[in-house]
Amino acid sequence: MLKKLIVPLTFAAAVLVQSAVLAETATYYSDAYQGQSTASGETFDTWSYTAAHPSLPFGTWVQVTNLNNGASVSVRINDRCNCGIDLSKAAAQQIGVLQSGTAPVSIQVQK
């Protein structure tokens, strides 16, 4: 009986995680971080589609949408930060964060 219950609960939990939407402020990495190690151990590349988040697990893919203009980008979490979400320069450029330096965003977990 327990085995039959675990599978549906696991699926339900996965659906809830994928549908979670967070409201945050996005910033982006300074060029000074190019080539530095991230908290996950990867080397930071400003032109890859990655981001830092305070709590989402490394390897999590999220869709980040700029609430000022509706532009979206998918990024993989590979670092930690003390802010809402810190985007690579490539990701920030795609959603129009470079000029202002920050923007209100929604974050939706993809996988």
C-alpha positions, -999 to +999 in steps of 0.1 A: +000+000+000+028+024+009+045+019-024+013+028-043+010+060-023+046+072-027+045+073-065+014+096-068+028+118-040+062+121-056+045+131-089+023+157-072+053+172-054+072+174-087+042+192-103+041+217-074+078+225-077+076+230-114+047+254-111+061+275-083+066+311-093+088+334-072+089+372-074+124+385-070+148+413-080+173+404-107+208+418-109+238+406-130+274+396-124+301+421-128+327+413-155+352+409-127+338+374-120+346+360-154+367+328-149+361+327-111+348+295-094+311+294-085+297+278-054+289+247-074+326+244-084+320+254-120+340+282-137+319+313-142+313+322-179+296+356-184+282+344-218+266+312-206+230+311-194+235+306-157+225+324-125+230+325-087+201+321-063+202+319-025+184+286-021+174+268-054+194+236-059+224+236-083+214+224-117+178+237-114+166+253-147+144+284-142+126+308-165+132+344-155+108+370-168+115+407-166+082+422-153+090+456-168+090+443-204+078+407-205+111+393-219+121+358-207+153+337-205+160+302-192+190+298-169+206+271-149+214+277-112+251+271-105+260+297-078+248+313-046+240+350-039+225+371-012+200+387-035+169+376-054+187+362-085+221+372-100+221+366-138+250+360-162+256+390-185+242+370-215+210+363-196+207+398-183+212+412-218+185+389-232+158+402-208+169+439-208+186+442-174+219+456-185+209+493-187+192+496-153+213+470-135+183+456-117+147+446-126+117+430-109+114+395-123+093+363-119+112+330-116+095+298-125+112+264-119+114+244-151+133+212-142 
